[in-house]
C-alpha cells in the first residue's frame, strides 16, 4: 500500500542508495495500546476492515469472545482474549489488540528477497508493497509475531499498514480513531513511550499491579506499537506475545554476512578456472597432433 | 542384482538407443550412448534453469538482473520449484544409469592423493587404474546426488511454509543455500573440465564418441577393457609413428 508522502528509510533486498533517505526531518510514530483499559469492544477490528475495504470472511466461534483464531490476510487487527486464572484463584480477563508491531528492526524486511516488496518509512512504519511481492513467504518465517498472511489467490502477503495512507495525510490510524475508551493513542514514539511509562507507574503504585510495565522489546530494536501490560513478566499470557522476540539468524548473520561472502568465494571458481587455462593449459589427448606443412 | 528401477532404466535405455544414432568413426570409441546423452542434457537444462531462478532469489545483487529472464519476480518464484522437481526427477534416472561406473573404489582414493599432479598437468597420461570415470568426476556425481536430496528435503518446507512453520523454513533456508553454493562451485569446475580443460570431452557428450588418443590419455583402464589393448603401449606406438612422419617431412 504505497504512501507517496512518506520518506523511505529501508527497502528489502535493495542494492544501492535509498531514495529520500534523510532528506526530510521525520518524527518516529507510535501506536500506544493500554491493555488494562481495553474493554474488548472490537471497534478497532471493525474500523480496520472498514477503512481498508477488506472483503468479509466467516468468523470462527471457539467458545471465546475472539473473532477468529489469528489475524488473516483480510483481517489485520484482532483482539486476543484470554481468561487467565491467577495463583490466588481469582480470574483475570486479558485482552490484547494483535496486529503488526512495526519493529524498528523488521524480520520480514530482512528476510524478503524481492527488491522493494517491503519498505520501512522514516517514521517507523513497515509497509508491504504488493506489486513487488513475489509470494515466497520468507517474511512469514522472519516475523517473530506471526503477522504476515499469505493470500493463496493473489499469491501476495498482506498485513497491517499502520494506516500509512492516513498517517501520510496527517491522520491517525483507523483503529485509534474508533477506540471508545482511549486505550489506543497515536503520536510520536517519544511521547507515547512517556505516556506508557507514566501509566505503568500508575498501575504499579496505585492500582495493585506491581509487575506492570511497557512492552517495547529491545531484541528487535523496539517497536512502533507498544503495550502497557498488567504483568510485563508474563507477556505470553496476552495471546502469545513473545517475551523475547527474535529474528532467526538465517535472516541476520547468515543472510547479511555469510551468504555474500560465501557467494563471492564460490564465484571465485570462475577466474580460477580461467587462469588455470591461461597458466597450466588444457590436457590434450597424447600425443598431441602436430600440424605438419606439406 | 536387478532392481525394478534398473529394469525400468534398462528398458528406457534400449528404447532411446533404438531412436538415436551414434556414429563411431575410425580411431574413435563409443563413450556415451544416446540415452546417457539425453539424460545428461535434460539434467543440465533444468539444473541451469533452477540455478538461475534460485540465484535470482539468493542475493539482492542478482535479483534485478536474473528475474527479468523468467518474466519477473513472481514468475521466477513460481518456476523455481518446478524446474527443480524436473532436475531431481531426471537426475534420479541419471543416478541409476551411472550408479555402477560411479561407485567409489580404492583406486579413487589413490587418485585423490595425487590430485595436485592432475591440477598442475605434471603427467602426460592419467594413471593406469583410471577407469570409465576418474575420482574427480565421481566426486561431482556424488555431490549432485547429496545436494539433490538436500534441495528436495529443504525445498519442500520452503515451497509449503504454512505446513512446516517458520523455524523449519529458516533452517531449510541455510541448508538450501549451502547446497546451492556447493553446486555453484561444482558446476563452474565441471563446465571448465568438460570443455576448455580437456579437448575432445565435450564431443563425447554431444555426439557420443571420443578419439582413442583421448581414451588412453584420460581413462587408460577403460581403454584396456573396451579394446583389450595396452593403453601405454598404444600411446608409445603413436608417439613413434608421429616421430617417423616428422622425419619423413623434414627430409629434403
Interface residues (C-beta under 8 A of the other chain):
Chain A: X13 X14 X15 X113 X114 X115 X117 X132 X133 X134 X135 X136 X137 X138 X140 X141 X142 X143 X146 X150 X155 X248 X249 X250 X251 X254 X259 X260 X262 X263 X266 X267 X269 X270 X273 X276 X277 X280 X281 X282 X283 X284 X285 X286 X287 X290 X292 X293 X294
Chain B: X57 X58 X59 X60 X61 X63 X64 X73 X74 X76 X77 X78 X119 X120 X121 X124 X125 X158 X161 X162 X166 X167 X169 X170 X171 X173 X174 X177 X178 X181 X184 X185 X188 X189 X191 X192 X196 X197 X198 X199 X200 X211 X213 X214 X216 X217 X218 X235 X238 X239 X242 X245 X246 X249
